[in-house]
Each structure stands twice: as C-alpha cells, then as structure tokens.
Amino acid sequence: MRFRNAIFTIVLLLATGFWQFAAQAAPIEIQFWHAMTGKNNEYTLKLVDGFNASQDKFKIVPVGHSNYLENLTLGVAAVRAGKQPHILQVYEVGTQTMMFSGAIVPVEEMMKEQGYNIDWNGFLGPVVGYYQASDGKLMSMPFNSSSPLFYYNKDQLEKAGISGPPVTWQELAADAKKLQASGQKCALTIGWQFWTQIENYSALHNIPFATENNGYDGLSARLVANNPRLVQHIALLEQMAKDGSFSYEGRTQTGAVPAFTSGKCSMTFNSTGDYANTAAQAKFNWAAAPMPVEEGSPVYNSIIGGATLWVLSGHPKEDYAGVAAFFNYLAQTPSQVLWHEGTGYLPITLAAYEAAKKEGFYEKSPGLEIAIKQLTRTKPTKVSRGVRLGNLSQINIVFDEELENVWAGKKTAQQAMIDADRRSNVILSEFEQLNSKK
Amino acid sequence: MDKRVIFRGRTLAYLLILPQMLITIVFFYGPASDTVVESFLLTNPFGRFSKFVWFQNFERLFASPEFHASVVLTAVFSGCVIVISVGTGLLFAVAANHVLRGAAGYKTLLIIPYGVAPAIAGELMLFLFHPSYGALAFALGRMGIPWNPLLNSNQAIALVVLSASWKEISYNFVFFLAGLQSIPAAMLEQAAVDGAGRLRRFWYIVLPLLSPTMFFLSVVNLVYAFFDTFGVIDAVTQGGPGGSTNTMIYKVYSDGFIGLNLGASYAQSVVLMIIVIGLTVMQFRYVERRVQYELT
C-alpha cells in the first residue's frame, strides 16, 4: 500500500512538472469571446483552428456564449473584474457604447503598431464605415456582417398576376392589394422592424435619422425620426396593418421567417442571416430582391447589421501581436471566402467577393450577391454610412414599442415617431452627460 | 402558560444570529446600499468612470409617462399574480387533501412545476400560446377568439400573468398542503358531529388555521411578483406590445442589462425597493393583525 502511494506521488510530481514545463513552452493564449452558435460557431472554430495551425507562437482560445447580449454582459463583468478576454464580439448597436467604454484598443491603431499594413479601402465601404470614428479610423474588426433583403413568394405573386418583385413602395402597396384580391390575406410581414424599416429605410433614401450626421460627429446628436419622409413610410405600413395586408409577427425574425416560409405571408423583410433558414424551410418558389424604395427617389446603399470584434485593453503588449496576427488572418481572402460561403454572412473584402463569384457561389445563392450589390451600389454618404448613437440597443427597444403601438392602432405614425424621438433623446442626453468632457 | 427558555448573558444569542446577519449584510445591505449610491450617478458600464448627478436619474424617471404606466401595470400584474397563484394553490391543496388513492403521485405531480426555471416556464407558455405556432392559440382561434398577444395588450398581460403564476401555484400548494395536514383531524370531526357542513368547517376552522400560511405566502408571492418575474416576461413578451408588459422589474433589467444604462436602472431599482419595503411593512402592520397564529 505504501509502495503504491509512493508511485502515485512520483507520477503526480512528474505530471505536474511536465505540465509546467509544457506551459512555459506553450504559445501565448489569446482569449476570444464570441456569441456564434450552430453553423456560425462551426465556421468560427474553423477560422480559429486554421489560424492556430498556421503558426505556433499564439493560440486563440474561443469561448462561445449563447447570444450577443450574454456575451456583452459577461464581457462587461469581466472588464470590471480585471479578467477581460483579449477579443470580445459585440453587436452593431453596441458600437458607441464600446467606443466610449474606456476599455478598448482601436483596431486600426493596433494593426499599424504591430506592423500590419491593411488596405482598408479593399474592404466593403459600409462594412468599415459603420465602425469608423468620425476621423475615419477603424475602431473594431469587422467579422460577421449582414444586410437586409426583401424576400418574396414567386408562386403566390404569380397567382395574383404579378410578374416580378416590387421595386418601389408604391408598387409594393399595389401588389399587396392584388395579393389580397387573389385570396392571400397576409401580403407582407416584417422581420427586424427597427433595422429594416427605420435604419435602413433612412439610409437607402439618405434621410438623416439623427443630427450630427447620425451621431458620427458628436455626442450632442438627437433623433429626427419625426421627419415627413419617414412618417409617411410608417403611415403606409400603418394603413397596411389596418387593412390586414401587413401582419406583424414580432420584433426579430423568429415570427417573420416561419410566417413567410409557411406561405402565410407572401413578402417579407429579413436579414441575409436568415437566408439559409428560409432556403431550408420554404417549399415553394421564392427569391430575394433589393429593398423597395420610394418612386423617383435617388437610391443609396443599405447599412449592415451583425457584429465586430473589439480588442480589450489591459493585456501584456506581446499578446496584441497575436490579436493582430489573427485579425490579419481573418482578412485574408481564403478565410473570408470560407466564412462567407459557410455562414451566409457577407464577405468583408471586395477580393473575397470576387473570389466567391469566380467559384460560382452566387449561382447557388443569388440573394447574397444582391445584398452585396445593394450594400455597395453607392459610396456611403455621411448619412447612409450608418447610425452612431449611445445606448442604441435601448433606442432600438423604444422604436419596437412605438411601432407596435402603430400596428395595434393605438397611435398614428406621426405620434409614434414624436414619442420615439422624445424617449430616445432622454437616453441620448444621459449618454452625452456621462461621456462629454465637461 | 408559556415556557420560556432564558439565556444567561447575551453573547450566545448574538453568536447564534451572527451567521444570518452576515449573510443579510453581504447579500442584501451591501448591494442595496450600493444601489442607492449608484442611483445618484451616471456610470460607464465598464466601471471606468462615473458622474455625480444628484437626483437627475429620478427626475428623468418621474418625468417619463412610460414609467408611470409601468408602475400602474406592476400593481395590476402583481395583484393578479398573487390572487391567482395563492387562490389556485389553496384550491389544489384542499382538493389534494381529499384524495385517498394515489395521493402521493398526485401531489408530486402538482409540486413538479416549482422545479421549472422562470425563463423555461415562459418558454413553455410561448409554445402553447404563440400566435404562429402555439397549440392553444390555434384552439382559441378555432373557437373564434382572435388571439394575438403580439399586438393585443390585454392578451399579452394575461399571458405574462398566467406564465408568472403557473409555477408559483406549486410553491403555494406545498405550503397549503402542509398547513392542511397539520390541522387536527379531531377538531374537524368534532365540528362535523356538531353538524357543521363542509363549507362551514372550511370557513371557521380550516381557513383561520391556514391564515399564518396565507399571510406568509402573500408576502413571499408579492416579493416574487415584484422581483423575480423578469425572466418570464423576457421569454414571453420582452415587455411588448408597445411596452404594455414592461413591469418595473423588467424595465430595470432591460435598461440596465440590454441598454447598459446603469444610472436609470439603479434609480428604478431604488424606487422598486422602496415600494416593496413599504408594501411589506403595510402587510405586517395591517394584515398580520388578522392572522391567527394560535387557536383561541
């Protein structure tokens, strides 16, 4: 018995000794917290494994959480406890919060410091534009970007005598009437209503959503959603909600995708991120098209959704060499093509788009090319490049609530936009008060 | 005559309550006083800097019509949850107490829902009542009731009340059942011999004897309805439609965690805390007087 104990002790000592030795020689570990699940997680791991296999100085350690909110909340708690990861994935509505967090290293600066000369002009304009400071410096690394798309049920439109997807909102409203006349009660449903009908509608028509160039130029920005063009758009949807041709199925995509793929509704707005699900579930002929616009209005680029990778400060300097090397790896064309084709998220570089095109990817998934073209059809203006507002996630909820009041017939479109502005501006003034130098 | 145990010296008494006091200080007084301090600040979510703003967080709160609506809603919501979960718990307990055959299995089944996490309870309700895929929503539609809690505020409130009450019923059931079983059978038999019917026996013997349990449960359920229901609401309605299920605790969660707007969230926590403390004090002062702890 005693003999056995002795052996056990020796083995234990050897093992821990070896482990310590191994730890000394091991690569520097870079913590990467993300919120990718399912297929997206699978491809995130493929990218991480690819990078880890390509060199032996650094090892990216991915830690997956179940959604963006959880990832951000845990990230916040980790920073407060001084145990933050190196890389934190944050959704686009958290951009301003991260920029003013006092806890990040701007990406463009870090890449330069680490000796990487990235050609940011080779990136998709609206993808980097959404995450640049007003001086044009990129703050976080674009990772998974999506774009809104218009989806339509070809069979149902044909049955109603409609030959193609509506190009303008006027056509869409007329098509809705035809669909109803053909016995299709629900013509339209909308996923991600704040993003597709407020943010993107404004960008596509170059309508300012907030002062100070949508908030890019200063914290004193206030909302101007109560403007005639946006109000008139919401009023059109209000009318459609009243006559039943627009059916509200919830704030995100969880109701809108099944409502479309079950054939309940003939047309929908959703993200490119919902493309694969739609393809898997829809048992009829369908297609994606660019977002409809107002008749006679010049058309601008759409804006993105999704998330980026933020670099958190407070780690040893040599760690950031690893973070930079990983980001450099992510920006390479093969990584981007793998990611784009595997997940349906947009490529972040033009080179990756060209490569995917050459491979014939868009013959299988034409909708994704439509999204890229819609995103890049004009150079983003100071208004169409995005929205940069503090606590945007809260403002998003305010709009969801006010839009629901319109769909329920409790408020007019105008009253809802007035109330949304008022409520959001309180949130913005709080953010300004906290973060302004005064 | 009461028998009193008398400790010599107070040291032992203090030592005995010390662990409980420590827990209360660490898990209640500490965070609660932090909350009060933070409600006067605007704070960077990452804790890097903050600004002292006096009562501005409260001023903004009280100036907001949405907050007023939330207070009214919270009163309605909590009232409904307490009445439904305590009432149904009592009903089930009385019924289960009469079951002779298979009582253990029956009781176990009634207790099980208490083991379900609030968010999962909400998710279950959503499966039943979601207008697109809920089985019961479909049945309601067949019966000619247009069911759409995504846009109909009253239906949404009914749905969150139901979801929040459901699992509390089990909790209340356990306490009522224990209370019922501790009522001496001899007393009930004697009343029956004297000619008191079931209802009379229930009203004059069972109910007074259950009043301490009922009082305890009403306090616990009040705290539950005010503080523990954000998981259910998050799973079922996210405060919608149009903010009509934005109870105070859900707004605290939504502004603080989703919005990372900590000052506003802390201020709401303080208001909520004051309301709940006030209500509990009132319960103890006015309702407890009518509670009978011993038979007279």
Boltz contact constraints between the chains, C-beta under 6 A:
constraints:
  - contact:
      token1: [A, 73]
      token2: [B, 257]
      max_distance: 6.0
  - contact:
      token1: [A, 76]
      token2: [B, 45]
      max_distance: 6.0
  - contact:
      token1: [A, 76]
      token2: [B, 46]
      max_distance: 6.0
  - contact:
      token1: [A, 79]
      token2: [B, 46]
      max_distance: 6.0
  - contact:
      token1: [A, 80]
      token2: [B, 47]
      max_distance: 6.0
  - contact:
      token1: [A, 97]
      token2: [B, 260]
      max_distance: 6.0
  - contact:
      token1: [A, 101]
      token2: [B, 46]
      max_distance: 6.0
  - contact:
      token1: [A, 102]
      token2: [B, 48]
      max_distance: 6.0
  - contact:
      token1: [A, 103]
      token2: [B, 46]
      max_distance: 6.0
  - contact:
      token1: [A, 248]
      token2: [B, 151]
      max_distance: 6.0
  - contact:
      token1: [A, 250]
      token2: [B, 150]
      max_distance: 6.0
  - contact:
      token1: [A, 255]
      token2: [B, 132]
      max_distance: 6.0
  - contact:
      token1: [A, 258]
      token2: [B, 132]
      max_distance: 6.0
  - contact:
      token1: [A, 391]
      token2: [B, 259]
      max_distance: 6.0
  - contact:
      token1: [A, 391]
      token2: [B, 261]
      max_distance: 6.0
  - contact:
      token1: [A, 393]
      token2: [B, 258]
      max_distance: 6.0
  - contact:
      token1: [A, 393]
      token2: [B, 259]
      max_distance: 6.0
  - contact:
      token1: [A, 394]
      token2: [B, 259]
      max_distance: 6.0
  - contact:
      token1: [A, 394]
      token2: [B, 261]
      max_distance: 6.0
  - contact:
      token1: [A, 401]
      token2: [B, 242]
      max_distance: 6.0
  - contact:
      token1: [A, 401]
      token2: [B, 243]
      max_distance: 6.0
  - contact:
      token1: [A, 404]
      token2: [B, 240]
      max_distance: 6.0
  - contact:
      token1: [A, 404]
      token2: [B, 241]
      max_distance: 6.0
  - contact:
      token1: [A, 404]
      token2: [B, 242]
      max_distance: 6.0
  - contact:
      token1: [A, 405]
      token2: [B, 242]
      max_distance: 6.0
  - contact:
      token1: [A, 407]
      token2: [B, 151]
      max_distance: 6.0
  - contact:
      token1: [A, 408]
      token2: [B, 151]
      max_distance: 6.0
  - contact:
      token1: [A, 408]
      token2: [B, 241]
      max_distance: 6.0
  - contact:
      token1: [A, 426]
      token2: [B, 60]
      max_distance: 6.0
  - contact:
      token1: [A, 433]
      token2: [B, 42]
      max_distance: 6.0
  - contact:
      token1: [A, 434]
      token2: [B, 42]
      max_distance: 6.0
  - contact:
      token1: [A, 434]
      token2: [B, 51]
      max_distance: 6.0
